[in-house]
Amino acid sequence: MFLEGRLETLDFITLISFLTYSNKTGILEISINHNEGLIFIWNGEIYNVYYNRKWGKDALFEIMLYGYIDFCFIEGNYKGERRIWDSSEKIILELLKDYDERKAFELSPINI
C-alpha cells in the first residue's frame, strides 16, 4: 500500500487512525516546511516518531502544531527501536485532546 498527499492537522489524525486501526505496518514519511520526519507503525501500533531532532511522543506532538502536513505512507517491515509504549488508541486520544485545546484557545475571545 502506498498513500501520499497533503492534509490539515485534523485530517492527519484521521490518517494515523486509519493506519493504526487497519493494523498497517510501515513508515509514514512527513514533510512540513521542508523539514522531514518519520512515523514508524508496526502492526497498527505507533512505536516511534522522529521529527526536528526529537524522538517519540515529543516529536509527534510537535508535528501536530502545523496546519498542513505532506505525507507518504510506504507499507513494509521497517523495524527499529521502540520509543513509544502507549497504545495507538491512547496516543490518538491525546492528539485529539491537544488539537481541541489549541483550537479552543485560538477561538477564545482573549485571542481574537
C-alpha positions in Angstrom: 0.0 0.0 0.0 1.2 3.5 -0.9 -0.5 6.7 0.1 0.6 10.3 -0.3 -0.9 13.7 -0.1 -1.3 16.9 1.9 -3.6 17.1 4.9 -4.6 19.6 7.6 -3.9 18.6 11.2 -7.3 17.0 12.0 -7.3 15.0 8.8 -3.7 13.9 9.6 -5.0 12.5 12.9 -7.7 10.7 10.9 -5.0 9.2 8.6 -3.0 8.0 11.6 -6.2 6.5 13.0 -6.9 4.7 9.7 -3.4 3.2 9.5 -3.4 2.0 13.1 -6.9 0.6 13.2 -6.2 -1.2 9.9 -3.1 -2.8 11.6 -0.8 -1.4 9.0 3.0 -1.8 9.2 5.3 0.8 7.5 6.7 4.2 7.6 4.7 7.4 7.4 7.1 10.0 6.0 6.1 13.6 6.6 7.3 16.9 5.4 6.5 20.3 7.0 8.1 23.4 5.5 10.9 21.3 4.1 11.5 19.6 7.5 11.3 15.8 7.2 10.1 13.3 9.8 9.1 9.7 10.2 6.3 7.9 12.0 7.0 4.2 12.4 4.0 1.9 12.6 4.2 -1.8 13.4 1.1 -3.9 13.2 -1.1 -0.9 14.0 1.0 0.5 16.8 2.9 3.7 16.6 6.2 2.7 18.1 8.5 5.6 17.2 8.4 9.1 15.7 11.3 11.3 14.6 10.9 15.0 13.7 13.0 18.1 14.2 15.8 16.3 16.1 13.2 14.9 18.6 12.1 11.3 19.1 9.0 9.7 20.5 5.8 11.4 21.6 7.5 14.8 21.8 8.2 14.6 18.1 4.7 13.6 17.3 3.1 16.4 19.3 5.5 18.9 17.6 4.3 17.6 14.2 0.7 18.4 15.2 1.5 22.1 15.7 1.5 22.7 12.0 -1.5 23.4 9.8 -0.5 21.4 6.7 1.4 18.2 6.6 2.7 16.5 3.4 2.9 12.7 3.8 3.8 9.5 2.1 3.0 6.1 3.7 5.0 3.2 2.5 3.9 -0.2 3.7 6.7 -2.6 4.7 8.5 -4.3 7.5 10.7 -1.4 8.8 11.5 -2.3 12.4 13.7 -0.1 14.6 14.0 0.9 18.2 10.7 1.3 20.0 10.4 4.6 21.9 6.7 4.8 22.4 5.0 2.3 24.6 1.5 3.8 24.8 -1.2 2.2 22.7 -2.0 3.9 19.5 -5.6 4.4 20.7 -4.3 6.3 23.7 -1.9 8.4 21.5 -4.7 9.3 19.1 -6.9 10.4 22.0 -4.1 12.6 23.4 -3.6 14.1 19.9 -7.3 14.9 19.6 -7.4 16.4 23.1 -4.4 18.6 22.3 -5.9 19.6 19.0 -9.2 20.6 20.6 -7.5 22.6 23.4 -5.4 24.5 20.8 -8.5 25.3 18.7 -10.4 26.4 21.8 -7.5 28.7 22.8 -7.3 30.1 19.3 -11.0 30.9 19.3 -11.2 32.3 22.8 -12.3 36.0 23.0 -9.0 37.0 24.6 -7.1 35.8 21.5 -9.4 37.3 18.8 
